[in-house]
Amino acid sequence: MAKKSKKMAAALAAVSVYLQQEQAAQEEQMVSEQAAPGTQTSMWGHSGRQEMMALRRLIQMRTFTRF
């Protein structure tokens, strides 16, 4: 029975450490989000990326519809 309780204690310790690491990662992420408030994106840049994606989609459709 002692062997089983040791395994249980080890498993609980591992879960506890994992949860502490997750909480620390969440806190770190919250701090980093507060340090760099929302960055503004340029409408011109957004429009350019959207056009590039549309062109790639058209190229992909063209290559797949040939066959």
N, CA, C and O atoms as CSV, one atom per row, in Angstrom:
chain,resi,resn,atom,element,x,y,z
A,1,MET,N,N,0.814,-1.182,0.000
A,1,MET,CA,C,0.000,0.000,0.000
A,1,MET,C,C,0.862,1.253,0.000
A,1,MET,O,O,0.464,2.277,-0.555
A,2,ALA,N,N,2.053,1.184,0.623
A,2,ALA,CA,C,2.946,2.342,0.692
A,2,ALA,C,C,3.435,2.717,-0.708
A,2,ALA,O,O,3.639,3.893,-1.009
A,3,LYS,N,N,3.619,1.713,-1.550
A,3,LYS,CA,C,4.090,1.962,-2.913
A,3,LYS,C,C,3.038,2.751,-3.697
A,3,LYS,O,O,3.370,3.648,-4.472
A,4,LYS,N,N,1.771,2.403,-3.482
A,4,LYS,CA,C,0.685,3.089,-4.171
A,4,LYS,C,C,0.568,4.536,-3.702
A,4,LYS,O,O,0.317,5.432,-4.509
A,5,SER,N,N,0.747,4.769,-2.401
A,5,SER,CA,C,0.639,6.131,-1.886
A,5,SER,C,C,1.809,6.997,-2.375
A,5,SER,O,O,1.646,8.200,-2.581
A,6,LYS,N,N,2.976,6.390,-2.558
A,6,LYS,CA,C,4.121,7.142,-3.094
A,6,LYS,C,C,3.864,7.557,-4.541
A,6,LYS,O,O,4.196,8.671,-4.947
A,7,LYS,N,N,3.266,6.645,-5.313
A,7,LYS,CA,C,2.942,6.960,-6.702
A,7,LYS,C,C,1.897,8.076,-6.765
A,7,LYS,O,O,1.988,8.979,-7.598
A,8,MET,N,N,0.911,8.003,-5.883
A,8,MET,CA,C,-0.136,9.017,-5.839
A,8,MET,C,C,0.459,10.366,-5.458
A,8,MET,O,O,0.102,11.386,-6.047
A,9,ALA,N,N,1.360,10.384,-4.482
A,9,ALA,CA,C,1.996,11.634,-4.055
A,9,ALA,C,C,2.835,12.225,-5.185
A,9,ALA,O,O,2.840,13.440,-5.385
A,10,ALA,N,N,3.535,11.381,-5.916
A,10,ALA,CA,C,4.346,11.860,-7.035
A,10,ALA,C,C,3.463,12.433,-8.137
A,10,ALA,O,O,3.791,13.469,-8.715
A,11,ALA,N,N,2.358,11.778,-8.429
A,11,ALA,CA,C,1.448,12.263,-9.462
A,11,ALA,C,C,0.831,13.599,-9.054
A,11,ALA,O,O,0.741,14.515,-9.872
A,12,LEU,N,N,0.409,13.716,-7.801
A,12,LEU,CA,C,-0.174,14.970,-7.325
A,12,LEU,C,C,0.856,16.100,-7.336
A,12,LEU,O,O,0.524,17.243,-7.651
A,13,ALA,N,N,2.090,15.784,-6.996
A,13,ALA,CA,C,3.148,16.795,-7.028
A,13,ALA,C,C,3.394,17.262,-8.453
A,13,ALA,O,O,3.594,18.453,-8.691
A,14,ALA,N,N,3.382,16.341,-9.395
A,14,ALA,CA,C,3.598,16.705,-10.799
A,14,ALA,C,C,2.466,17.585,-11.306
A,14,ALA,O,O,2.714,18.561,-12.014
A,15,VAL,N,N,1.242,17.260,-10.958
A,15,VAL,CA,C,0.094,18.071,-11.369
A,15,VAL,C,C,0.183,19.454,-10.749
A,15,VAL,O,O,-0.099,20.453,-11.411
A,16,SER,N,N,0.571,19.519,-9.495
A,16,SER,CA,C,0.703,20.798,-8.804
A,16,SER,C,C,1.746,21.688,-9.474
A,16,SER,O,O,1.515,22.880,-9.675
A,17,VAL,N,N,2.884,21.108,-9.815
A,17,VAL,CA,C,3.940,21.871,-10.495
A,17,VAL,C,C,3.452,22.353,-11.858
A,17,VAL,O,O,3.713,23.491,-12.247
A,18,TYR,N,N,2.752,21.497,-12.577
A,18,TYR,CA,C,2.221,21.873,-13.887
A,18,TYR,C,C,1.253,23.048,-13.769
A,18,TYR,O,O,1.319,23.997,-14.549
A,19,LEU,N,N,0.362,22.976,-12.796
A,19,LEU,CA,C,-0.600,24.062,-12.610
A,19,LEU,C,C,0.089,25.364,-12.215
A,19,LEU,O,O,-0.332,26.438,-12.645
A,20,GLN,N,N,1.121,25.286,-11.420
A,20,GLN,CA,C,1.873,26.485,-11.049
A,20,GLN,C,C,2.561,27.088,-12.271
A,20,GLN,O,O,2.588,28.309,-12.427
A,21,GLN,N,N,3.108,26.254,-13.127
A,21,GLN,CA,C,3.751,26.753,-14.346
A,21,GLN,C,C,2.739,27.408,-15.271
A,21,GLN,O,O,3.025,28.445,-15.868
A,22,GLU,N,N,1.568,26.815,-15.392
A,22,GLU,CA,C,0.513,27.397,-16.227
A,22,GLU,C,C,0.085,28.761,-15.691
A,22,GLU,O,O,-0.100,29.705,-16.459
A,23,GLN,N,N,-0.069,28.858,-14.379
A,23,GLN,CA,C,-0.475,30.118,-13.771
A,23,GLN,C,C,0.604,31.174,-13.971
A,23,GLN,O,O,0.287,32.328,-14.256
A,24,ALA,N,N,1.864,30.803,-13.828
A,24,ALA,CA,C,2.954,31.749,-14.041
A,24,ALA,C,C,2.996,32.216,-15.490
A,24,ALA,O,O,3.260,33.389,-15.755
A,25,ALA,N,N,2.739,31.314,-16.426
A,25,ALA,CA,C,2.732,31.676,-17.840
A,25,ALA,C,C,1.585,32.636,-18.139
A,25,ALA,O,O,1.756,33.580,-18.910
A,26,GLN,N,N,0.420,32.406,-17.538
A,26,GLN,CA,C,-0.713,33.303,-17.748
A,26,GLN,C,C,-0.431,34.688,-17.178
A,26,GLN,O,O,-0.752,35.696,-17.806
A,27,GLU,N,N,0.168,34.740,-15.992
A,27,GLU,CA,C,0.510,36.025,-15.394
A,27,GLU,C,C,1.521,36.766,-16.248
A,27,GLU,O,O,1.411,37.978,-16.434
A,28,GLU,N,N,2.500,36.049,-16.766
A,28,GLU,CA,C,3.518,36.662,-17.624
A,28,GLU,C,C,2.894,37.205,-18.900
A,28,GLU,O,O,3.270,38.279,-19.370
A,29,GLN,N,N,1.944,36.471,-19.459
A,29,GLN,CA,C,1.268,36.921,-20.670
A,29,GLN,C,C,0.451,38.179,-20.390
A,29,GLN,O,O,0.431,39.101,-21.205
A,30,MET,N,N,-0.218,38.219,-19.245
A,30,MET,CA,C,-1.002,39.396,-18.890
A,30,MET,C,C,-0.101,40.613,-18.722
A,30,MET,O,O,-0.465,41.715,-19.135
A,31,VAL,N,N,1.072,40.424,-18.119
A,31,VAL,CA,C,2.015,41.526,-17.933
A,31,VAL,C,C,2.518,42.014,-19.284
A,31,VAL,O,O,2.631,43.220,-19.501
A,32,SER,N,N,2.818,41.102,-20.185
A,32,SER,CA,C,3.325,41.501,-21.500
A,32,SER,C,C,2.248,42.212,-22.307
A,32,SER,O,O,2.559,43.115,-23.083
A,33,GLU,N,N,0.992,41.824,-22.139
A,33,GLU,CA,C,-0.092,42.499,-22.843
A,33,GLU,C,C,-0.304,43.901,-22.294
A,33,GLU,O,O,-0.634,44.819,-23.046
A,34,GLN,N,N,-0.117,44.076,-20.987
A,34,GLN,CA,C,-0.269,45.393,-20.392
A,34,GLN,C,C,0.897,46.294,-20.767
A,34,GLN,O,O,0.716,47.501,-20.926
A,35,ALA,N,N,2.092,45.726,-20.909
A,35,ALA,CA,C,3.273,46.514,-21.231
A,35,ALA,C,C,3.176,47.087,-22.637
A,35,ALA,O,O,3.596,48.220,-22.869
A,36,ALA,N,N,2.638,46.337,-23.564
A,36,ALA,CA,C,2.510,46.790,-24.946
A,36,ALA,C,C,1.021,46.876,-25.273
A,36,ALA,O,O,0.434,45.898,-25.737
A,37,PRO,N,N,0.405,48.034,-25.036
A,37,PRO,CA,C,-1.015,48.136,-25.343
A,37,PRO,C,C,-1.266,47.923,-26.824
A,37,PRO,O,O,-0.348,48.016,-27.639
A,38,GLY,N,N,-2.498,47.641,-27.163
A,38,GLY,CA,C,-2.885,47.316,-28.533
A,38,GLY,C,C,-2.175,48.147,-29.583
A,38,GLY,O,O,-2.251,49.376,-29.590
A,39,THR,N,N,-1.496,47.461,-30.453
A,39,THR,CA,C,-0.807,48.170,-31.524
A,39,THR,C,C,-1.799,48.478,-32.629
A,39,THR,O,O,-2.687,47.680,-32.929
A,40,GLN,N,N,-1.638,49.625,-33.215
A,40,GLN,CA,C,-2.524,50.015,-34.291
A,40,GLN,C,C,-1.956,49.511,-35.604
A,40,GLN,O,O,-0.758,49.627,-35.863
A,41,THR,N,N,-2.818,48.958,-36.418
A,41,THR,CA,C,-2.392,48.483,-37.719
A,41,THR,C,C,-2.797,49.496,-38.765
A,41,THR,O,O,-3.828,50.160,-38.655
A,42,SER,N,N,-1.982,49.595,-39.759
A,42,SER,CA,C,-2.254,50.522,-40.839
A,42,SER,C,C,-3.320,49.936,-41.759
A,42,SER,O,O,-3.274,48.754,-42.103
A,43,MET,N,N,-4.260,50.755,-42.148
A,43,MET,CA,C,-5.287,50.287,-43.068
A,43,MET,C,C,-4.683,49.950,-44.425
A,43,MET,O,O,-5.150,49.034,-45.102
A,44,TRP,N,N,-3.654,50.681,-44.826
A,44,TRP,CA,C,-2.976,50.391,-46.092
A,44,TRP,C,C,-2.295,49.032,-46.030
A,44,TRP,O,O,-2.360,48.261,-46.987
A,45,GLY,N,N,-1.641,48.731,-44.908
A,45,GLY,CA,C,-0.993,47.441,-44.754
A,45,GLY,C,C,-2.002,46.307,-44.738
A,45,GLY,O,O,-1.783,45.255,-45.339
A,46,HIS,N,N,-3.099,46.531,-44.049
A,46,HIS,CA,C,-4.153,45.510,-43.998
A,46,HIS,C,C,-4.714,45.264,-45.399
A,46,HIS,O,O,-4.924,44.119,-45.801
A,47,SER,N,N,-4.952,46.334,-46.127
A,47,SER,CA,C,-5.484,46.206,-47.486
A,47,SER,C,C,-4.502,45.457,-48.387
A,47,SER,O,O,-4.909,44.625,-49.197
A,48,GLY,N,N,-3.216,45.753,-48.244
A,48,GLY,CA,C,-2.203,45.073,-49.045
A,48,GLY,C,C,-2.138,43.587,-48.752
A,48,GLY,O,O,-2.049,42.770,-49.668
A,49,ARG,N,N,-2.184,43.231,-47.459
A,49,ARG,CA,C,-2.152,41.808,-47.100
A,49,ARG,C,C,-3.398,41.095,-47.599
A,49,ARG,O,O,-3.331,39.943,-48.027
A,50,GLN,N,N,-4.530,41.778,-47.544
A,50,GLN,CA,C,-5.767,41.180,-48.019
A,50,GLN,C,C,-5.699,40.934,-49.524
A,50,GLN,O,O,-6.154,39.895,-50.002
A,51,GLU,N,N,-5.141,41.870,-50.264
A,51,GLU,CA,C,-4.998,41.692,-51.707
A,51,GLU,C,C,-4.045,40.557,-52.041
A,51,GLU,O,O,-4.289,39.797,-52.978
A,52,MET,N,N,-2.948,40.435,-51.276
A,52,MET,CA,C,-2.010,39.339,-51.514
A,52,MET,C,C,-2.686,37.990,-51.275
A,52,MET,O,O,-2.495,37.047,-52.042
A,53,MET,N,N,-3.476,37.908,-50.206
A,53,MET,CA,C,-4.177,36.645,-49.927
A,53,MET,C,C,-5.182,36.331,-51.028
A,53,MET,O,O,-5.329,35.174,-51.419
A,54,ALA,N,N,-5.870,37.344,-51.527
A,54,ALA,CA,C,-6.848,37.116,-52.592
A,54,ALA,C,C,-6.149,36.632,-53.858
A,54,ALA,O,O,-6.642,35.728,-54.534
A,55,LEU,N,N,-5.000,37.231,-54.184
A,55,LEU,CA,C,-4.249,36.814,-55.369
A,55,LEU,C,C,-3.772,35.373,-55.225
A,55,LEU,O,O,-3.864,34.590,-56.170
A,56,ARG,N,N,-3.263,35.023,-54.047
A,56,ARG,CA,C,-2.815,33.645,-53.823
A,56,ARG,C,C,-3.973,32.669,-53.934
A,56,ARG,O,O,-3.819,31.575,-54.478
A,57,ARG,N,N,-5.127,33.060,-53.424
A,57,ARG,CA,C,-6.295,32.189,-53.520
A,57,ARG,C,C,-6.682,31.980,-54.978
A,57,ARG,O,O,-7.013,30.862,-55.374
A,58,LEU,N,N,-6.646,33.044,-55.783
A,58,LEU,CA,C,-6.979,32.906,-57.194
A,58,LEU,C,C,-5.976,32.020,-57.927
A,58,LEU,O,O,-6.352,31.222,-58.785
A,59,ILE,N,N,-4.698,32.169,-57.581
A,59,ILE,CA,C,-3.667,31.337,-58.201
A,59,ILE,C,C,-3.884,29.877,-57.829
A,59,ILE,O,O,-3.764,28.994,-58.678
A,60,GLN,N,N,-4.203,29.618,-56.561
A,60,GLN,CA,C,-4.431,28.244,-56.133
A,60,GLN,C,C,-5.651,27.659,-56.835
A,60,GLN,O,O,-5.631,26.504,-57.260
A,61,MET,N,N,-6.700,28.443,-56.955
A,61,MET,CA,C,-7.904,27.949,-57.633
A,61,MET,C,C,-7.583,27.632,-59.100
A,61,MET,O,O,-8.079,26.649,-59.650
A,62,ARG,N,N,-6.759,28.461,-59.717
A,62,ARG,CA,C,-6.410,28.248,-61.102
A,62,ARG,C,C,-5.608,26.964,-61.287
A,62,ARG,O,O,-5.827,26.216,-62.240
A,63,THR,N,N,-4.686,26.716,-60.376
A,63,THR,CA,C,-3.864,25.511,-60.509
A,63,THR,C,C,-4.672,24.255,-60.225
A,63,THR,O,O,-4.419,23.219,-60.841
A,64,PHE,N,N,-5.617,24.312,-59.330
A,64,PHE,CA,C,-6.379,23.122,-58.998
A,64,PHE,C,C,-7.513,22.853,-59.970
A,64,PHE,O,O,-7.977,21.717,-60.066
A,65,THR,N,N,-7.965,23.849,-60.680
A,65,THR,CA,C,-9.092,23.632,-61.586
A,65,THR,C,C,-8.625,23.191,-62.974
A,65,THR,O,O,-9.456,22.814,-63.801
A,66,ARG,N,N,-7.326,23.227,-63.252
A,66,ARG,CA,C,-6.820,22.785,-64.555
A,66,ARG,C,C,-6.988,21.294,-64.730
A,66,ARG,O,O,-7.221,20.827,-65.845
A,67,PHE,N,N,-6.877,20.553,-63.678
A,67,PHE,CA,C,-6.857,19.101,-63.788
A,67,PHE,C,C,-8.220,18.530,-63.666
A,67,PHE,O,O,-8.389,17.312,-63.735
